[in-house]
Amino acid sequence: MKQSVQTWSNIYLVSQSARDMILLSRQQSVFISWSLRGTLLKCGFHALVLSCLLTMSGMTHAQSLGYLEVGQFSSAKITENLPAGWEPLTFSNIERHTNYSLVNAGQTVVVKADSNQSASGLTRAISIDPAKYPVIQWQWKVDNILQKGDVTHKDGDDYSARIYITFALDPDRAGYLERLKHEATKVIFGQDIPYRAISYIWGSNSPAGTMIANPYTDRVMMFVVQGGDEKVRQWVTEKRNIHKDYKQAFGEEPTMISGVAIMTDTDNTRESAIAWYGDIIFTNDQTGSN
């Protein structure tokens, strides 16, 4: 799994100056892979191993029921360091890391994220066909929003909670120049990186329903699912149609999903945040989704 972690790390690098392809760094460097206006994103994210398939126990049974249990946190034990199949995502140029732990929440187990002027995440490399499983469902709760959070500026690009979905490049659909740039980044970083990503965020000062490109790259489109403090300290169940969101964001059919990440970060705003993440599933049941 070290390879998968390194891959995600390269992404946060490519995506957020790298700081937000799925979260990326503050180094300005020539970026070949995503035409990121000549800057190499924050240092880390979210680049997933395309060849890594679902290996979670019980996955075959779940598939037969029409869903995939990607984040089966409720089945974990609080004595475990991390939920099964998930790996930490940290950034070499960020000393302070968000702390993730498995904790009890009533009768179930969830992931708690505690961020204090810090940034890191948890990632899972996985291959999913969004045509077969177009909907993602999850539960989350935040203890607070960020006063300086701003989806339009790099220095406000922190979120009490967010979930990333990354997508692989489809060589058969990509143009020659796109394939060339993608191959160049594979050489630079030593492995594959995501082609595009969707980020579902709990926006601090933006209304729910907002769709906006990440301030570091338009290869990452952000959807504000919850906005403001109206539902702070409440468990909220979300259900999003990834297939529809991708088409709205990028104007074309989605490619294969290559990974999922959760992240609570406060390094840009220099604030603090606590969030909890419940189970994450992909399903073909579109009832109640956007």
Backbone torsions as a table, in degrees:
resi	resn	phi	psi	omega
1	MET	NA	-9.3	179.0
2	LYS	-61.1	-36.4	-179.7
3	GLN	-63.4	-42.2	179.8
4	SER	-64.1	-38.9	178.7
5	VAL	-65.6	-42.7	179.5
6	GLN	-63.3	-37.9	-179.8
7	THR	-62.3	-47.3	178.3
8	TRP	-60.0	-38.9	-177.7
9	SER	-62.5	-39.2	179.4
10	ASN	-65.0	-29.4	-178.8
11	ILE	-73.1	-52.8	177.4
12	TYR	-50.7	-23.3	179.1
13	LEU	-76.5	-41.6	-178.8
14	VAL	-80.1	-29.0	-173.1
15	SER	-95.4	-20.8	177.0
16	GLN	-120.3	40.3	-177.9
17	SER	64.2	39.5	-60.5
18	ALA	-27.7	83.0	171.8
19	ARG	-119.0	18.8	167.9
20	ASP	-164.5	45.8	155.7
21	MET	-106.1	76.5	-175.5
22	ILE	68.3	45.4	159.5
23	LEU	121.4	61.0	-139.7
24	LEU	-116.4	177.6	-155.0
25	SER	-114.7	175.8	-175.6
26	ARG	-102.6	24.9	-179.1
27	GLN	-92.4	130.2	177.0
28	GLN	-94.3	120.7	-175.7
29	SER	-152.5	162.0	-178.9
30	VAL	-68.3	122.5	-177.6
31	PHE	-109.5	119.4	-176.2
32	ILE	-92.4	-38.7	-167.9
33	SER	-63.3	-42.0	-174.9
34	TRP	-118.8	17.9	-177.4
35	SER	52.9	42.2	-175.2
36	LEU	-77.2	54.7	176.3
37	ARG	49.0	35.7	175.8
38	GLY	76.2	10.9	177.8
39	THR	-118.2	144.5	-178.5
40	LEU	-95.2	112.2	-170.3
41	LEU	-51.1	-172.9	-170.1
42	LYS	-60.9	-105.8	172.6
43	CYS	-158.0	71.2	172.5
44	GLY	152.5	107.9	128.8
45	PHE	-141.6	-141.9	-152.6
46	HIS	-73.8	70.2	172.1
47	ALA	-107.7	124.6	-171.8
48	LEU	-110.3	153.6	179.7
49	VAL	-74.5	115.5	-174.4
50	LEU	-67.3	-26.4	-176.1
51	SER	-83.5	-5.4	-177.9
52	CYS	-81.0	116.0	-178.2
53	LEU	-100.4	168.6	179.5
54	LEU	-62.0	128.1	-179.5
55	THR	-126.5	1.9	-176.8
56	MET	-60.4	136.5	178.6
57	SER	-61.3	139.7	-179.6
58	GLY	84.6	1.4	-176.8
59	MET	-65.1	-39.4	-179.7
60	THR	-60.9	-43.2	178.6
61	HIS	-64.2	-42.6	-179.6
62	ALA	-62.8	-40.4	179.4
63	GLN	-60.8	-37.9	-179.6
64	SER	-65.8	-21.5	179.5
65	LEU	-92.9	-1.1	177.3
66	GLY	90.6	18.6	176.8
67	TYR	-149.3	161.3	177.7
68	LEU	-122.4	126.4	179.2
69	GLU	-89.3	93.5	-176.1
70	VAL	-84.5	-38.5	176.7
71	GLY	-122.6	87.5	-176.5
72	GLN	-91.9	58.1	-173.9
73	PHE	-64.8	-33.2	-176.5
74	SER	-65.6	-18.3	179.4
75	SER	-90.7	-4.2	-178.0
76	ALA	-82.5	169.0	175.4
77	LYS	-111.7	143.1	-176.9
78	ILE	-67.2	-11.5	176.9
79	THR	-79.6	-12.4	179.0
80	GLU	-81.3	148.4	-180.0
81	ASN	-72.3	-45.0	-177.9
82	LEU	-138.8	154.4	175.4
83	PRO	-66.3	150.9	-177.3
84	ALA	-58.5	134.0	176.8
85	GLY	86.3	-5.0	-177.5
86	TRP	-108.2	145.8	-177.8
87	GLU	-127.2	148.2	178.2
88	PRO	-71.8	145.4	175.0
89	LEU	-118.6	110.6	178.5
90	THR	-124.2	163.0	-174.8
91	PHE	-123.8	128.9	-173.0
92	SER	-62.6	-27.4	-178.3
93	ASN	-93.2	5.8	177.3
94	ILE	-120.5	111.2	-174.3
95	GLU	-73.9	-37.5	-176.4
96	ARG	-91.4	124.4	-177.7
97	HIS	-110.6	143.5	173.2
98	THR	-66.0	138.9	-179.7
99	ASN	-93.6	127.1	178.2
100	TYR	-115.9	134.9	-179.4
101	SER	-148.9	156.4	175.0
102	LEU	-90.2	126.3	-176.7
103	VAL	-135.5	160.7	174.9
104	ASN	-79.4	139.1	173.6
105	ALA	-134.6	92.7	-173.0
106	GLY	68.5	-122.3	-178.3
107	GLN	-96.1	9.5	-177.2
108	THR	-130.7	176.9	178.7
109	VAL	-116.5	136.5	-179.8
110	VAL	-134.7	172.0	174.9
111	VAL	-96.1	127.1	176.2
112	LYS	-103.7	133.1	176.8
113	ALA	-115.2	127.8	-179.1
114	ASP	-124.8	109.6	-174.6
115	SER	-117.1	128.5	178.3
116	ASN	-131.9	94.3	-176.1
117	GLN	51.9	45.0	-171.8
118	SER	-138.7	171.3	177.3
119	ALA	-153.7	130.2	169.5
120	SER	-175.4	170.4	-177.4
121	GLY	-147.7	-175.1	171.6
122	LEU	-123.6	137.0	-175.7
123	THR	-130.7	155.3	172.5
124	ARG	-138.0	121.7	174.7
125	ALA	-79.4	129.6	-174.3
126	ILE	-161.4	147.2	179.1
127	SER	-113.4	118.5	-177.7
128	ILE	-135.5	137.1	176.5
129	ASP	-88.1	111.4	-178.0
130	PRO	-67.3	-14.1	175.6
131	ALA	-74.0	-30.7	179.9
132	LYS	-89.0	-35.2	-179.5
133	TYR	-128.9	77.8	-172.5
134	PRO	-79.8	-9.2	-172.3
135	VAL	-118.2	135.9	173.1
136	ILE	-110.8	138.9	178.0
137	GLN	-130.9	137.6	179.0
138	TRP	-155.6	168.5	174.4
139	GLN	-121.6	143.7	175.4
140	TRP	-151.9	163.5	178.2
141	LYS	-150.2	141.3	176.0
142	VAL	-122.3	148.6	179.2
143	ASP	-87.1	-24.4	-178.7
144	ASN	-163.7	162.0	172.2
145	ILE	-103.3	173.7	-176.9
146	LEU	-103.0	124.0	-176.6
147	GLN	-62.3	-33.5	-177.4
148	LYS	-99.3	6.4	-179.8
149	GLY	-63.9	132.5	-176.3
150	ASP	-151.3	113.9	-176.5
151	VAL	-69.3	-12.9	-175.3
152	THR	-95.9	-10.1	-176.1
153	HIS	-128.9	146.7	-179.3
154	LYS	-62.6	-38.0	-177.8
155	ASP	-76.0	-5.0	175.8
156	GLY	-113.1	9.7	-174.9
157	ASP	-82.4	61.8	173.8
158	ASP	-128.4	152.2	-176.6
159	TYR	-145.3	139.2	177.9
160	SER	-62.2	-31.8	177.1
161	ALA	-156.0	142.1	173.9
162	ARG	-157.8	154.1	177.0
163	ILE	-128.1	128.1	179.4
164	TYR	-103.0	141.5	170.4
165	ILE	-122.8	120.4	-179.8
166	THR	-104.1	153.7	-176.6
167	PHE	-126.8	141.0	-177.8
168	ALA	-84.5	154.5	173.9
169	LEU	-72.3	133.8	173.2
170	ASP	-101.3	105.2	-176.2
171	PRO	-58.6	-29.1	-178.5
172	ASP	-73.1	-21.1	-178.7
173	ARG	-105.0	-20.3	-177.6
174	ALA	-79.5	147.6	176.8
175	GLY	-74.7	170.2	-176.7
176	TYR	-59.8	-45.6	-177.9
177	LEU	-64.3	-39.6	179.3
178	GLU	-64.1	-42.6	179.4
179	ARG	-65.1	-38.2	-179.5
180	LEU	-64.6	-45.0	179.1
181	LYS	-64.4	-39.7	-179.7
182	HIS	-64.9	-43.0	178.4
183	GLU	-64.7	-34.9	179.5
184	ALA	-64.5	-41.1	-179.9
185	THR	-69.8	-30.8	176.2
186	LYS	-63.3	-37.8	178.0
187	VAL	-68.2	-42.8	-177.6
188	ILE	-65.1	-46.8	-174.0
189	PHE	-94.9	-10.6	176.7
190	GLY	85.0	-0.6	177.4
191	GLN	-163.8	175.1	-175.4
192	ASP	-71.2	155.1	175.2
193	ILE	-130.8	159.2	179.7
194	PRO	-64.1	151.4	177.9
195	TYR	-81.8	-46.5	178.7
196	ARG	-147.6	172.1	178.1
197	ALA	-152.4	151.6	171.0
198	ILE	-114.0	137.0	178.7
199	SER	-123.0	119.0	175.5
200	TYR	-94.2	119.6	-170.6
201	ILE	-123.1	154.0	168.3
202	TRP	-95.2	96.7	-175.3
203	GLY	-77.0	134.5	-177.9
204	SER	-75.4	-43.5	-173.4
205	ASN	-130.2	25.8	178.4
206	SER	-126.1	142.1	-177.5
207	PRO	-72.7	148.0	174.7
208	ALA	-58.6	142.3	-177.8
209	GLY	101.3	-12.0	178.6
210	THR	-69.8	133.7	170.5
211	MET	-120.2	127.5	-176.0
212	ILE	-152.5	146.8	176.6
213	ALA	-70.1	145.2	175.3
214	ASN	-60.1	141.6	-176.6
215	PRO	-62.2	-14.2	179.2
216	TYR	-95.8	-26.2	-177.8
217	THR	-164.4	139.7	177.5
218	ASP	-82.2	5.7	172.9
219	ARG	-79.5	-12.2	176.0
220	VAL	-117.6	116.9	178.2
221	MET	-105.4	132.3	-176.5
222	MET	-105.7	136.2	174.9
223	PHE	-115.2	120.0	176.5
224	VAL	-79.5	107.4	-178.4
225	VAL	-87.3	-41.2	172.9
226	GLN	-124.8	139.5	-179.9
227	GLY	-131.2	134.3	177.6
228	GLY	79.6	-165.6	-171.5
229	ASP	-106.5	12.8	-176.9
230	GLU	-58.9	-38.0	-176.7
231	LYS	-111.2	19.6	177.0
232	VAL	-59.2	140.6	179.7
233	ARG	66.4	21.7	174.8
234	GLN	-122.9	139.6	172.9
235	TRP	-72.4	129.5	-179.4
236	VAL	-124.3	130.9	175.7
237	THR	-96.5	128.3	-179.4
238	GLU	-113.9	148.6	176.4
239	LYS	-144.4	113.4	-175.7
240	ARG	-123.4	139.8	175.8
241	ASN	-88.2	99.6	-177.0
242	ILE	-62.2	-38.3	-179.2
243	HIS	-59.2	-47.4	179.0
244	LYS	-67.9	-42.0	-178.5
245	ASP	-62.6	-40.6	179.9
246	TYR	-63.7	-44.4	-179.6
247	LYS	-64.3	-37.9	177.4
248	GLN	-67.0	-39.3	-176.1
249	ALA	-75.0	-40.8	-170.6
250	PHE	-119.0	-4.4	174.2
251	GLY	73.2	21.3	179.3
252	GLU	-155.2	170.9	178.8
253	GLU	-66.6	142.8	-179.9
254	PRO	-71.0	151.2	172.3
255	THR	-88.0	-174.5	-179.9
256	MET	-65.3	138.3	173.2
257	ILE	-70.1	135.3	-177.7
258	SER	-114.2	-12.2	180.0
259	GLY	-178.0	166.1	179.4
260	VAL	-134.3	144.2	177.8
261	ALA	-143.8	148.8	169.7
262	ILE	-116.8	146.7	-177.2
263	MET	-157.8	134.6	170.7
264	THR	-122.4	119.4	-174.9
265	ASP	-140.0	144.8	-176.8
266	THR	-140.4	21.1	-173.9
267	ASP	-73.5	-31.0	-179.9
268	ASN	-76.8	-42.7	-177.7
269	THR	-82.9	-14.8	-178.3
270	ARG	62.1	36.2	178.3
271	GLU	-112.8	-165.2	179.5
272	SER	-132.8	151.8	178.8
273	ALA	-155.7	149.3	174.3
274	ILE	-128.8	135.9	179.5
275	ALA	-142.2	160.0	176.3
276	TRP	-129.1	139.4	-179.6
277	TYR	-120.1	128.2	175.7
278	GLY	-94.9	-170.0	-176.4
279	ASP	-56.1	145.6	178.1
280	ILE	-120.0	123.2	177.8
281	ILE	-130.7	153.4	170.3
282	PHE	-109.3	138.2	-174.4
283	THR	-143.8	161.6	173.3
284	ASN	-98.2	4.4	177.4
285	ASP	-85.4	107.6	-176.3
286	GLN	-91.4	3.5	179.2
287	THR	-61.0	126.3	176.6
288	GLY	81.8	1.2	177.7
289	SER	-88.4	170.8	-180.0
290	ASN	-67.6	NA	NA
